[in-house]
Amino acid sequence: MSEKGTDLQDMPELVIVSGMSGAGRTEAMHAFEDLGYFCVDNLPSSLIVNLLELTGMPGQPDGHRRLAVVCDARNRDFFSSLATELEKLKAQGIDYRILFLDAADEKLIARYKSSRRRHPLCADGGSIAQGIERERALLSDVRHAASQVIDTTDLLPPQLRAEIRELFAPGQEKSGLSVTVYSFGFKHGAPLDADLVMDVRFLPNPYYDPQLRPLTGLDKQVRDFVLYRPETEEFEKRWRALLDCVMPGYVAEGKQQLAIAIGCTGGQHRSVALAESTGDYLKAKGYRVSLAHRDLTLAEGAGGQVVAAPAAQA
């Protein structure tokens, strides 16, 4: 975590998400899940305190739990008991925020028409516009009490997720993207799950050096052979420039997982060394990176036999 990053303990323990139907509550839940919150949809406000008393929630250390709940017009209990529940939270010293999502009426109408779903306040008949009018009246007090209000009228889903990250976890933009860098050998099959594939078979091959053949890209001798050559140094300069260009774009788009595959002929020497180097570079840039070497268990020894190789690194 960088010095400007937000630690887990700095994020609110509880976020109550409310707002107009069609304004992006589902997308907001996805954003909070990506930030490590335990999320509950359509929760009656009378159960918020009970939820906070539970222990052993998946992925939530009891000492630093982070919960996000959606309370909205689908549950009428929300409006009658919310003020009482908020007073209980204050009395218990619970750090909470209310996030209210809103949008212009015409945008909400267009979204409902596009989705072909019925507005929750039109169950007894009436138009979408009438349902929106009823909902605004019901939510007026909640909107006034909100800690943050986001107008999603002109926001795309990635922009909404980015705004939520900025409000609730500033400085964690890069850490929200999980990057896997792995090596592979083309002779064992091209990767199917990679977002970026880099072919490094154009670089000189340590395989043809009898002393280096039984080694792998995890060994210093091979890494030095691969990395400290004019052609590799020129490649890495351009490869890293490409990463510097595309990685911020993936972050801005709200991408959560990115797989970068680097391939050579056998997945033993060049690709391994360069996957390690690429992983180190991205880590230094502040990204969460894991390393794997898909075909290293198939590494060939001096006589062409398969030899035991180190396990893939996390």
N, C-alpha and C positions, 0 to 999 in steps of 0.2 A: 504494500500500500504506500502510495506516495505521501509526502507530508501534507499535501492539499487534499488527500482522499478522505472519505467519510468512513469512520470505523463503525462497526455494528452497533456499538453502544451509543452512538450519536443519532441513530435513526429512531423514530418514535416507536414505542412498543405496540401501539394500536393505531390503525388507520381505519376510520369509518368512511366508506365510499358511498356517496349518494348522488342524486342528480336526476336529470330528465331521462326518461326512457328513450333510447336511441342516441344518447350523447356520448356513449363510449365506455360504459361501466365494465362490459366484458373485456375490452381491450385493456382497461386499467387493471383488472384482476390479473391478466397475463403479465403486465409490467411488474406488479408487486410480487408475483410468484418468481419472476426472474431475479428480483432483488432479495429473495430468500424468505419472503413472508409466507406464513400459513394462511391460506385464503378460504373464506366461507362466503357463499353467495346466498342472498335472500334470507338473512338471519333476523329473526325478531329482535328488536332492541332490548327486550326484557331478558334476553339470554346472553347478552354481551358479557356481563360480569361473571356469569356461570362459565362461559367459555374461557375466560381468563384464569379461572380457578383450576382448570384441567391441567394435568401434568402428563409428560411423556408424549407430547405431540411429535409426529414424524418430522425429523430434520430441524427440530426446535429445541435447543438447550434451554432448560427451565430458567436459568439465570439471565438469559438474553433472548427471550422469545420475541418474535415479531409477528403480529397478527393483522390481517386486513379483512374486513367484513363489509359486504354490500348490504345496505339497508335502504329500501326504496319503497315506491308506491305499491308494489305488489303485496306488501304486508302492511295492513292498516294499523297493526299494533305499534309499528315503528313511531308513528306520530304522537300517539297518546302517552307513550312511556319513555320516549327518548330523553326528555329533559330530566326526568328522575334518574335514569341510568347515567347520564353525564355527571350529575351531582355525586352519584356513588363513585364514579371513576375519579373525580377530583378529590373526594374524601380519602380514597385509597392511594392517592399520589400516582395514579397511572398517567403516563405520558401518552396523550392521544391527540390526533388531529382529525378534522373532518374535511374530506376532499369532496367538493361539489362539482359535477360535470354538467355543463349547460351547452346549449346551441340555439341558434335562431329557429323560430317556429317553422319557417319554410324548409330549412335543412332537415329538421326532424321529420316533417311530413314526407319529404323526398326519400329519406332513408327507410321509413316504414313502407312506403309504396314499393321501393326497390326490393325489400326483404319479403314482402307479402305477408308479414306477420301482423297480428292484431294488437293494437295498443292495449296495455293492461287496464286502462280506465275506460275502455269501450266495451266491456263485457256485456253491459246491459243495452247496447246499441249506441248510436251516435257516430259522428265522424271522427277521423283522426285529429282534426283541429280542435274539436270539442274535448277529446281526451287529453290533449296537451294543455288546454286551458284549465281543466280540472286539476291536472297534475301540478301545474305551476302554483295554483292556489294552495294545494296541500303542502308543497315543498318550500313555500316562501320563508317560513321560520328557520328551516334547516339551512337554506342558502344563506340567510343572514348570520347564522351561527358558524358557518364554515370557516376553517382556517385558510383554505385555499380554494379558489374558484378557477376552473379552466374552461374557457370557451372553445369548444371543438368544432365550431362552424366551418372553419377553413383548415382544419388539421387533418392530415392523413394519419393512419394508425402508427407508423413509425415516429411521426412527429409528436403524437400524444405520449407514446412510451418515453421518448427523449425528454419531454417536459416533466413527466412524473419523476424520472431519474434525477433531473436537475433540482426538483423541489425536495425530494426525499432522500436522495443519496448523491449530492454533488461531489464530483471528483471520481465517481465510480464508473464512468462511461466505458472505459477500456476493460475494467474488470468484469463488466457484464457480458463480454464476449469470451466464450471458451474456445481456445484455439488448440487443435491437435495437429502437430507436425509429425509426419511419419515417412519413413523410407520404404521403398519397395523395388523389386526387380521386374522388369518388363517380361523376362522369360517365364516368370511365374504368373503372369496375367496382369493386365492393366487394372488400376483401382476403379471401383464403382461408386464410392461414396465421397470422393474428393471434390471440393469446390475449386481448388487451384491445383493444377498438375504441372510440375516442372521436370523436363527431361534433361538429365545431365550426362547423357552418354557421349556427348561431344568432347568431354574432358578426357585427358590421358588416364588410362586405366591401370591401377596398381596390380590388377590380376596377372599382368604379364611379367611382373617382377617375382621370381621364384621365392624371394625372401618375404614378400608382402602378401603373396597369394593366400596363405593360410590364416592371415590376420583379417581384421574387420575395420570398418571406419571408426570404431570406438577405441582402436589402438593408436597411440601417439604417432608411430611411424607412418601409418596410413594417413592419418589426418594431416600430418606435415606434408606428405607427398601430394595430397589432393589440394589442400588449401593454400599452400605457399608456392604457387606457380603463377606466372603473369596472367595466363588465360583464366585461371580461377579467380584471381583477384579482380580482374576486369568484370567477370561474370557476376561476382558477388556485389560489386558496386552497383551494377545495373539491376540486379535482382532485389537488392535492398531498396533501391529507388522505387521500383515497382510496388513493393510492399508498403513503403511510406505513402504511396499514392492511393492504394486500394483499401488498406486497413481502416483509415478514418471513415471511408465511405461505408464499409460494413457496419461500423459502430453507429454511424448516423442513421442507417437504415434499421437499426434495432436488431440486427442479426445476433443470435445467441450462441450458435455453434458454427465453427469454421474448420474445415479439414484441408490441410495443405499437404500434398503428396509429392515427394521428390524421388524420382526414379532413375536407376541406372540399369545395366544389363541384368545383374544377378541380385541386386539389393544387398550387397555385402560391403562394398568399399566406398565408392564415390557418393552414392545417395545417403549412406549412413553418416558420413562425415559432414555433408552439407545440410542434412536434416538437423544434426546437432548444432551446427553453426547458425542455422536459421532460427532454431528455437532459442538459442542464447540471445540472438539479436532482438527477437520479439519480446522476450522477458525483460531485457534492458529497456525496452520502450514502454513497459508497464502493462503488457498483456498477460492474461492467465494462459499459460502454455503447458501442454503435456506432450511428451515425446514417445514415439513408438517406432519399432523397426519390424515391419510386417514379415519380412522374409529372412531375418537374420538367423533363424533356427535352421535354415537350409544352406548356411555358409559352407563353401567348399574348401577342403584342405589342399595341401600341396599336390596330392595325387588325384584330386578330383572327388575324393570321398566327402560325405557330409560330416561336419565336425560340430561339436557342441559349441554353442555361442551364448554370450550373456543374455539374460532376459531383457525384454523391452523395458524401457524406463518410463516412469510416470512423471 
